[in-house]
Amino acid sequence: MTGKPGSNRGRGLRRAALVAGALAGAAWAVRDVPAALGGRIAGARAGRVARSPQFGGRTFRNPVGTRTIVPPDDRPGSDRGLVRELLFGDQRRHPAAPVPVLRPASAQPAADGLAVIWYGHASALVEIEGRRVLIDPVWSDRCSPSRLVGPRRLHPVPVPLAELPAVDAVLISHDHYDHLDMATIRELSRTRTVPFLVPLGVGAHLERWGVPEDRIIELDWDETAPVAGLELTPTAARHFSGRGLRRDRTLWASWVIAGRRRRAFYTGDSGYFPGYAEIGAEHGPFDVTLMQIGAYDRAWPDIHMFPEEAVAAHLDLRGNLLIPVHWGTFNLALHAWDEPVNRIWREAKARGVRLAVPRPGERVDVADPPPVDAWWQTIA
């Protein structure tokens, strides 16, 4: 075997350079992952967690009792396994044209009004009686601990984070990546003086990311915190938590946002359960509900609602206007990207429920919502 020593050496150098570049890229891709996994619960926080009625000694537990109301044969994928459906299913998991994104106006909210701006997925701004409450803000391109892998947005955010109007509170429902985003929280903490209201244990993540302790309000279900003239209360939900291999060490919640006269409800992530009627009886009626409708499957009926169940929950809650969230931004299940909104529109019409389906960035005046115009069907 013959060859020029110089050429062998050159190939070796090129291979070494490629390997070094790949290693450098991998290091960049994972450099934020350890921090994104969040903090450990310790000290006084651990003691408070241990005293919670929702804590079962090692993990948080769901409410007793569940009542899935969608028939098994109506659940997507009921005849096929998840892997087979993922590989061979014919769902339209991306829109055929760009999602229309609006840039919301930044007018001062009315002192006696109620409006909602949906930014995409579960991120929303509730303007209530002159105050603003930001819900589950996720501004990153992916809902993942990594910048390079994980579900990516189907549309851009309607407004840069730096251009959000002043807010009075940030609410977090639970610690999954599509609801709690490290980069967004860090930026809000750095640029705002707003308090962060979170379920028990979630404060450990915020603390690791640099949020000052005096701006973290950590609550158990049915504890109420007064903020800027509002009463903010985490309520029960049926879900789970965790950002790594350990699950259910932090609590998950829905939220009641109550002013003097106006009331809003946000489900967070949850399966359908009898507790919605209890929440409606204690805290309702609600002028508006923000209901999770996406990322459902027959394999997890107890942690994410089907759209028909979101309508039932809205009625249990004694809601007036229903605004669907948790759809159209990230692919997190096997159904078509627009299936959740088609199903909830059909169910809302069948049951006489008032529905508003905003485009990302569109502001909905709860007292005068726009008619449903099926804008998503033009890009499906």
C-alpha positions in Angstrom: 0.0 0.0 0.0 1.4 3.4 -1.0 0.5 7.0 -0.4 1.9 10.4 0.2 2.6 11.0 3.9 1.5 14.6 3.5 -2.0 13.7 2.2 -2.6 11.3 5.1 -1.6 13.9 7.5 -3.9 16.5 5.8 -6.8 14.1 6.0 -6.1 13.5 9.6 -6.0 17.2 10.4 -9.3 17.7 8.5 -10.9 14.8 10.5 -9.6 16.3 13.7 -11.0 19.7 12.8 -14.4 18.1 12.0 -14.5 16.2 15.3 -13.5 19.3 17.2 -16.2 21.3 15.4 -18.8 18.7 16.2 -17.8 18.5 19.8 -17.9 22.3 20.1 -21.3 22.4 18.5 -22.6 19.7 20.8 -21.2 21.6 23.8 -23.0 24.7 22.7 -26.2 22.9 22.2 -26.2 21.4 25.7 -24.6 24.2 27.6 -27.9 25.5 29.0 -29.4 22.1 29.6 -28.3 21.6 33.3 -29.7 25.0 34.3 -32.9 24.5 32.3 -33.6 21.3 34.2 -34.3 23.7 37.2 -33.5 23.7 40.9 -33.8 21.2 43.7 -36.4 21.6 46.4 -34.7 22.0 49.8 -34.9 23.8 53.1 -38.0 25.7 54.0 -39.5 25.1 50.6 -39.1 21.3 51.1 -40.9 21.6 54.4 -43.7 23.5 52.9 -44.1 20.9 50.1 -44.2 18.1 52.7 -47.0 19.8 54.6 -49.2 20.1 51.5 -52.4 18.0 51.4 -51.5 17.3 47.7 -48.2 15.8 48.6 -48.1 12.0 49.2 -44.8 11.6 51.0 -42.6 11.5 47.9 -44.6 13.1 45.1 -47.6 15.3 44.5 -50.8 13.5 43.6 -53.8 14.2 41.4 -57.3 14.8 42.8 -59.2 11.6 43.6 -61.6 10.6 40.8 -61.6 11.3 37.1 -64.3 11.3 34.5 -63.2 11.1 30.8 -66.3 11.8 28.8 -65.1 11.2 25.2 -66.0 7.7 24.1 -62.9 5.4 23.5 -63.7 4.9 19.8 -63.7 8.7 19.3 -60.2 9.2 20.6 -57.5 9.7 17.9 -55.3 6.8 17.4 -57.5 4.3 19.3 -56.8 1.5 16.8 -53.1 2.0 16.4 -50.1 2.3 18.6 -48.4 5.7 19.1 -45.2 4.7 17.4 -47.0 3.4 14.3 -49.2 6.5 14.2 -46.2 8.7 14.4 -44.4 6.9 11.6 -47.3 6.2 9.2 -50.1 8.5 10.3 -51.5 11.0 7.7 -52.2 13.9 10.1 -51.4 17.4 8.9 -49.0 18.3 11.6 -48.1 21.7 10.0 -50.2 24.4 8.3 -49.9 24.7 4.6 -49.3 28.5 4.8 -48.0 30.9 7.4 -50.1 31.3 10.5 -51.5 34.9 10.5 -49.9 36.7 13.4 -51.1 40.1 14.6 -49.2 42.7 16.5 -51.3 43.7 19.5 -51.9 47.3 20.4 -50.5 48.5 23.7 -53.4 50.7 24.9 -54.0 51.1 28.6 -56.6 48.5 29.7 -59.9 49.9 30.9 -60.4 50.1 34.6 -63.6 48.1 34.5 -62.9 45.9 31.4 -61.7 42.4 30.6 -59.7 41.4 27.6 -57.4 38.6 26.5 -54.4 38.5 24.2 -53.4 35.1 23.0 -49.7 34.9 22.0 -49.8 31.3 21.0 -49.9 27.9 22.8 -50.7 28.6 26.5 -49.1 32.1 26.6 -51.7 34.8 27.1 -52.2 38.3 28.7 -55.3 38.9 30.7 -56.2 42.6 31.0 -58.6 42.8 33.9 -59.9 46.0 35.6 -56.9 48.0 34.6 -54.3 45.4 35.5 -52.4 42.9 33.4 -51.6 39.3 34.2 -49.2 37.3 32.0 -49.8 33.6 31.9 -47.2 30.8 31.1 -45.0 33.0 29.0 -42.8 31.0 26.5 -40.9 33.2 24.0 -38.2 30.7 23.0 -38.2 29.1 19.6 -38.4 25.6 21.1 -40.1 24.2 24.2 -37.2 22.2 25.2 -34.1 22.4 27.5 -32.0 22.5 24.3 -31.8 25.2 21.6 -31.3 22.7 18.8 -33.8 19.9 19.5 -37.4 19.7 20.7 -40.8 21.0 19.4 -40.3 24.1 17.3 -42.8 27.0 16.8 -45.2 26.9 13.9 -45.4 30.7 14.0 -43.3 33.5 15.4 -44.2 35.3 18.7 -46.5 38.2 17.9 -44.4 40.7 19.8 -40.8 40.7 21.2 -40.6 40.1 24.9 -38.9 43.5 25.4 -42.0 45.2 23.9 -44.6 43.6 26.1 -46.5 46.2 28.1 -46.0 46.5 31.8 -47.6 43.6 33.7 -48.6 43.3 37.3 -48.1 39.5 37.7 -46.8 36.5 36.0 -48.6 33.2 36.6 -47.1 29.8 36.0 -49.3 26.7 35.9 -46.6 24.0 36.1 -43.0 23.3 35.2 -43.2 21.6 31.8 -41.1 23.2 29.1 -44.0 24.4 27.0 -45.3 26.4 30.1 -42.1 27.4 32.0 -39.3 28.6 29.8 -35.9 29.5 31.4 -34.9 32.1 28.9 -38.2 33.9 29.1 -38.2 33.9 32.9 -34.6 35.1 33.0 -35.4 38.0 30.7 -38.6 39.0 32.6 -36.7 38.9 35.9 -33.9 41.0 34.5 -36.0 43.7 32.8 -39.1 43.8 35.1 -39.9 44.0 38.8 -43.0 41.9 38.4 -43.9 39.1 41.0 -44.0 35.5 39.8 -46.8 33.3 41.2 -46.2 29.6 41.0 -47.4 26.3 42.4 -45.5 24.7 45.3 -42.0 23.7 44.5 -41.8 25.6 41.2 -40.0 28.4 43.0 -36.9 26.3 43.1 -36.5 26.6 39.3 -37.0 30.4 39.4 -34.5 30.8 42.2 -31.9 28.9 40.3 -32.5 31.1 37.3 -31.9 34.3 39.3 -35.3 35.5 40.2 -35.1 37.3 43.6 -36.7 35.4 46.4 -38.9 38.3 47.4 -40.5 38.2 43.9 -41.5 34.5 44.1 -45.0 33.8 45.5 -45.4 30.1 45.9 -48.9 28.7 46.6 -50.8 25.5 47.2 -54.2 24.9 45.7 -56.8 27.3 47.0 -54.4 29.7 48.6 -55.0 33.2 47.5 -52.4 36.0 47.0 -53.6 39.6 46.6 -51.6 41.4 43.9 -52.3 44.9 42.5 -55.9 44.8 43.6 -56.5 41.3 42.2 -57.0 38.0 43.9 -54.9 35.2 42.3 -55.7 31.7 43.3 -54.2 28.4 42.1 -56.9 25.7 41.9 -56.9 22.0 41.3 -55.9 20.4 38.0 -55.3 16.8 36.9 -51.8 16.6 35.3 -48.2 15.9 36.3 -44.9 17.7 36.5 -41.2 17.4 35.9 -38.3 18.7 33.8 -36.0 15.7 33.9 -36.3 12.1 35.0 -37.9 12.9 38.3 -41.6 13.5 38.2 -44.2 15.1 40.3 -41.9 16.8 42.8 -43.6 20.2 42.0 -47.3 21.0 42.0 -49.4 21.8 38.9 -52.4 24.1 39.0 -55.2 25.9 37.2 -55.7 29.6 38.1 -58.5 31.9 39.1 -57.9 35.6 38.3 -60.4 37.7 40.2 -61.0 41.4 40.2 -63.7 43.3 42.0 -66.3 42.5 39.3 -64.5 40.5 36.6 -63.3 36.9 36.8 -61.1 34.8 34.5 -60.1 31.1 34.7 -57.2 29.3 33.1 -57.0 25.5 33.1 -53.2 25.1 32.8 -52.9 21.5 31.5 -55.4 19.0 32.9 -57.5 16.0 32.1 -61.3 16.4 32.6 -62.3 15.8 36.2 -65.2 16.5 38.5 -63.3 19.3 40.3 -64.3 21.8 37.6 -67.8 21.9 38.9 -66.4 22.5 42.4 -64.2 25.3 41.2 -67.1 26.9 39.4 -69.3 26.7 42.5 -66.6 28.3 44.7 -65.0 30.8 42.4 -67.4 31.3 39.5 -69.2 32.3 37.5 -66.4 33.3 35.1 -66.6 36.0 32.4 -64.0 34.1 30.4 -62.2 30.8 30.5 -58.9 29.9 28.8 -59.3 26.2 28.1 -56.5 23.8 27.1 -57.7 21.9 24.0 -54.6 20.5 22.3 -52.1 17.7 22.7 -54.6 15.0 23.6 -54.5 11.3 22.8 -56.2 8.1 24.0 -53.0 7.2 25.8 -53.2 10.1 28.2 -56.9 11.1 28.8 -56.3 11.9 32.4 -53.7 14.6 31.8 -54.9 16.5 28.7 -58.5 17.2 27.8 -60.1 16.4 24.5 -61.8 19.5 22.9 -65.3 18.2 23.8 -64.2 17.9 27.4 -63.0 21.5 27.4 -66.5 22.6 26.5 -67.9 20.4 29.3 -65.4 21.8 31.8 -66.3 25.4 30.7 -69.9 24.7 31.4 -69.0 23.1 34.8 -67.0 26.2 35.6 -70.0 28.4 34.8 -68.1 30.2 32.1 -69.4 32.8 29.7 -66.9 33.2 26.9 -64.5 30.3 26.0 -61.1 31.0 24.5 -59.2 27.9 23.5 -55.5 27.8 24.2 -52.7 25.1 24.0 -53.0 24.5 20.3 -51.6 25.8 17.0 -48.0 26.7 18.1 -46.1 23.5 19.1 -46.7 19.9 17.8 -47.0 17.9 21.1 -49.3 15.1 20.0 -50.3 13.0 17.0 -53.4 14.8 15.9 -53.5 17.3 13.0 -52.4 20.8 14.0 -55.8 22.3 13.5 -58.0 19.3 14.7 -58.4 20.7 18.2 -60.0 24.0 17.1 -62.2 22.3 14.6 -63.5 19.9 17.2 -64.1 22.6 19.8 -65.9 24.9 17.3 -68.3 22.0 16.4 -68.9 21.2 20.1 -69.4 24.8 21.1 -72.0 25.3 18.4 -73.7 22.1 19.4 -73.9 23.1 23.1 -74.6 26.8 22.6 -71.3 28.0 24.1 -69.9 31.4 23.2 -66.5 31.0 21.6 -63.7 33.3 20.4 -60.8 31.9 18.4 -58.2 34.7 18.1 -55.2 34.7 15.8 -51.9 34.8 17.7 -51.5 38.4 19.0 -55.2 39.2 18.5 -56.9 41.0 21.4 -60.3 39.8 22.5 -62.6 42.2 24.3 -64.6 39.7 26.4 -67.7 41.9 26.4 -67.6 42.2 22.6 -65.7 39.3 21.1 -65.2 38.9 17.4 -67.2 36.2 15.6 -65.5 33.0 14.8 -64.3 33.3 11.2 -62.4 29.9 10.8 -59.2 31.7 9.8 -57.2 28.5 10.5 -59.1 26.6 7.8 -57.7 28.9 5.1 -54.1 27.7 5.9 -54.9 24.1 6.9 
